[in-house]
């Protein structure tokens, strides 16, 4: 028998692969460049082959159309207006996300910060609710805090990713460790499927595509690239190029043809 989580998982992935465009930045940073009109970006990335978009409930509330890709609603957050913005607090609930039509939910945890325990507790509570309602949970697990000496080391990232899986996440989103080999070790040690976070804006399309290819070669099921998509001069084209790597299993040179 097919479970509710399997049904919803199929709505945020294609062939088991995820190409997700996070658009939750405006709560933290304000109306950043590229997200002045969220719906314009959603339409472009949907047409280009993204499997899902991720945003806060306010974006979902104000949508004027239904788009043919998965919708993930983010449950916690903070703003850059206060010094303690590493502390992500509850913004909405699993129940509200479902009422708004979400196919999955996500929770952000900054591991190694003073607020780690609080955020882990929230992640665990959400995981229980997600099991009850059969909703996939994406844990954004970041090595980001004052107690970390080597936040991007393979050992640290492996611990961070594994913590998300142990707390009950169905998919773990985490950061790159610098090489295919070290990231493969992170993926190998995490029982939940891993997707790669995009990080800061890249200057080179080639570098972004090489990063995506490295993550897939390491065993990740996909990527979640935000500002490298919605701040791109042609968001649809970069998503179409990423689709060739993430969904279609092609190489970087083949993907670059889309951009040319």
N, C-alpha and C positions, 0 to 999 in steps of 0.2 A: 504494500500500500504506500502511495506517495504521501509524504508528510506536508504540512503547511509550510514548513521552512524550505523544503525542496521546491515547492511551487514558487515561493517568493524569491528564493535564490536564483531561479531560472529567469526572473524578471530583471535582475540587476547584473546578470552575466550573459554571455553567449558562448556556447560550447565549453562551459566551465571557466571561461576567462573573463576578467573584469577590466574595463576601460572606463574609469569613473572620473568625472570632473567635479572636484569639490568647489563650492561657491559659498562657503560659510565665512568668508573673510571679513565681510562688512560689519558684523557685530564687533569683531575685535578691532578693526582698523578704520572703520567708517566706509563710505562709498568709494572704494578703491577704483583706480582706473581699470576699465574693462567690465565692471559690474554696475555701472550706472543704470543699465537696463538689463536685468538678469534674463528676462524672457528672450531677448535677442540672442544671447549666448546659448541659452537652452535649445532654441530652435536650430541654430547652426551646428552644435555638437550632436544633436539628435540626428539631423540629416546626414552627418558625416560618419556616423557609426559608433558613437559612444554608447556604452551599455547602461550607464547610470549617471545621474547628477546628485550632488549632496549639498544640502543647504539647511538653514534654520527654518522654523515653522512660519515665520513672517513671510518668507518668499513663497512658501506653499499656499498660504492664505490668500495672497494677492495674485496668484497665477490666473491668467485670463483664458488659458487653453489647456488641453490635455495633450501631453507629448508622448511619443512612442519610445520611451526608454524608462528604466527604473528610477524610482524616486527614493532617496535616502534622507531622512530627517535627522539632523544632529541635535542631541539632547542637552548638551552643556556648553558653557562658554564663559568668556570674560572680555573686557575691553582693555585697550592699551592706555586708557586714561588714568589708570591707577598703577602704582609700582608693583602690586602683587598680582599682575595679570597671568602668572603661571597657575593661579588657583582657578580652575574651571568649575563653575557652579551650575546646578540644575536650571535649565531654561524651560524645559517642557517634559512631558511624560511619554511613555510608550503608548498609552491609551490615546493621547491627543494626536500623536504621530499617525496612528492607525486611522483615527477619525478623519484626518486630512488626506488619507490615501497613500501613506507611505508603504513601500515594499520592504523596507529595512530601516534600522536606526543605527546611529553611531554615537560613541562616547569617546571623549578625549581625556587621556591620562598623561600627566607629566611626571615621569619616574625620576626619582632623585631630587625632587623638590620638597619643600617643607609641607606641602599639601598632598603628598603622594597617598598617604593612608586614606584621607578623605575621598579622594578621587577613585581609589581602588574599591572602597566600600560602595560608592555609587555605581561603579561598573558591575560589581557583583550583584547588587540589587536589580539593576537593569537586566542582567543576564537571566535572573530568575523569572522576571516578567516576560522576557522574550521567549523563554522556554514555554511558559504558560500559554502565550498567545501565538506561538510558532512563528516568530518574527526573527529573521537573521539579524545578528548584532555584529557591527564592525567596531573593533576597538582600535582607536588611534593611539598607539603606544610610542611615546617620544622620550628619549633620554635627555631630559631638559630640566636641570635644577642645580642648585648651588652645591649639592653634595657629590657631584660627579666630577672625577678628575679626567677621565677619558670617555666622553659621551659617545663618540663614534667608533669606539673599539668593537671588534666582533664579539667579544665576551659580554660587554655591556649591552649591546643591541640584542644579542641572543637572550640575555636575561630579561630585558624589557619586553621583547616579543613573547617569550614563554610565559611571563606574568599575565599578559593579556589572554592567552589561551587558557591558563590555569584558572582565571577568573570567570571563564565561561564564554568568551567571544567565539563567534563562528568564523570570523575573518579577522586577521590582525594586520593593521597598517603600520609600517614602521619605516625608519630611515635607512639610507644606503650606507654601507660600511667601507666603500672605496674600491672594491674589486668583486668580480664574479665569484671568486673562490671564497672570500670571507662572507659574502652575503649568502652563498650556498650553505655555509655552516649555520647561519641564522635560520634559514628556512628548514634545514634538516632537523634542527633542535626544537622546532615549533610544531606541535601537533595540529594546530589550526592552519588553514591556508593563509599565505602571506601575500599582501599587496604592497607595492613600494610607494612611499610618499614622494612628492615632487620636489619640495624644497624651494629655494630661491629661484628667481627668474634666470633662465639660461640666455646667454648671448647668441649661441649657435644652435640651430635646429639639429644639426648632425650630432652634437653632444647630447641633446635631449633624447634623440632616437637611440644612440649608443647606450645610454643609461637604461632605457626601457628594454633593449635587447639583452643587456647584462642581467637585469632582474629576472627576465623570463628564462634565460639560460641557467640561472641559479635555482630555478624551481618555483619562483613566484607565480601566482595565477593572474597577475595583472599589475596595473599601475593606477595611481590616483594623482593626476596632475592638474593643479588649479591655475595659478597665475601664468604658468608656461603655456596654458591654452587660452584663458580668457583675456590675457594681455598680449597675445600674439597678434601680429598684424592681419593674419588670416586664420582665425580660430578653427574654421571648418577644415581647412587644408591640413593643419598640423594634427587634428584628430584623425583625419583620413589616413595620414601617414602612420600615426601610432596604431591605427586599426590593422594595418598590414602586418605590423610586428606582433601586436598583442593577440589579436583575434585570428588572423590568417596565417601566422607562423612564418612570415617572410623575413628576409634580411633587411639590413639598414639601407643598402643601395637601392633595393626595390622600393622601399618606403620613401626615399628621397625623391624618386621620380614624381610622386604626387605633388611635391612642392615646386618642382621645376616646370 
